[in-house]
């Protein structure tokens, strides 16, 4: 459904609840905060299917530190190509 919404250029957002410290919060999701979903992708790499969301923190003060973070080795040239990302390393904050 999110992939279809991406294809149709629908506005999407998500947020985090005000709960006890969770794994998401330990990975960089700010508690009780909203995020814009820029796009949804489903890619297959070496036989493993991944469903990824590209999110934006409108405050831009925290970065994701979990799987698929900026420096994660999963970001191979193949993964970047399938996601349509620039192969140059750059951190937009």
HUPEJO-V124774 format. One record per residue. PHI is phi in radians with two decimals (* if undefined). OMEGA is omega in whole degrees, -180 to 180 (* if undefined). D_CENTER is the distance of its C-alpha to the mean C-alpha in Angstrom with 1 decimal. Layout:
BEGIN
<<PHI	OMEGA	D_CENTER> <PHI	OMEGA	D_CENTER>>
END
This chain:
BEGIN
<<*	-179	16.4> <-1.20	178	13.0> <-1.10	178	13.5> <-1.12	178	16.9> <-1.10	176	15.7> <-1.09	-179	13.6> <-1.06	-179	16.8> <-1.59	180	18.9> <1.05	176	17.0> <-1.29	173	16.9> <-1.33	179	15.5> <-2.37	176	13.0> <-2.59	177	12.0> <-2.58	180	11.4> <-2.75	179	12.9> <-2.10	-180	14.2> <-1.43	177	17.8> <-1.51	-176	20.5> <-2.20	176	21.1> <-1.07	179	22.2> <-0.95	-177	20.0> <-2.04	177	17.5> <-1.07	179	15.3> <-1.05	180	12.2> <-1.16	178	14.2> <-1.16	-180	15.2> <-1.65	175	11.7> <2.03	176	11.2> <-1.43	-178	10.8> <-1.32	-179	13.9> <-1.15	176	16.5> <0.99	-174	17.7> <-2.44	179	15.3> <-1.83	179	13.6> <-2.34	173	10.2> <-1.53	175	10.1> <-1.68	-177	8.1> <-1.45	179	8.7> <-2.95	177	8.6> <-2.14	-180	8.5> <-2.33	170	9.6> <-2.22	-178	11.9> <-2.26	175	13.3> <-2.06	178	16.1> <-2.32	180	16.8> <0.88	176	20.1> <1.43	179	20.6> <-1.86	179	17.5> <-1.62	180	15.3> <-2.11	172	11.6> <-1.95	-174	9.6> <-2.14	173	6.0> <-1.97	173	4.2> <-1.74	-176	3.6> <-1.98	178	4.8> <-2.24	173	7.9> <-1.49	-177	10.2> <-1.08	177	13.5> <-1.44	177	15.5> <1.11	-176	13.5> <-1.73	-178	15.2> <-2.32	176	12.8> <-1.94	175	10.1> <-1.13	-179	7.9> <-2.10	180	10.6> <-1.59	177	9.9> <-0.96	180	9.4> <1.21	174	7.5> <-1.11	-176	8.1> <-0.88	-175	9.8> <-1.70	-178	13.0> <-1.14	179	12.2> <-1.14	175	15.0> <-1.12	179	13.0> <-1.36	176	12.2> <-1.35	176	15.6> <-1.02	179	17.2> <-1.12	180	17.1> <-1.10	179	13.3> <-1.09	180	12.9> <-1.12	-179	15.7> <-1.16	178	14.4> <-1.53	-179	11.2> <1.27	-178	13.6> <-1.71	175	12.6> <-1.15	-179	15.4> <-1.36	176	16.8> <-1.37	179	17.9> <-1.31	174	16.2> <-2.67	-180	15.3> <-1.92	-177	13.5> <-1.53	177	13.2> <1.54	*	13.4>>
END
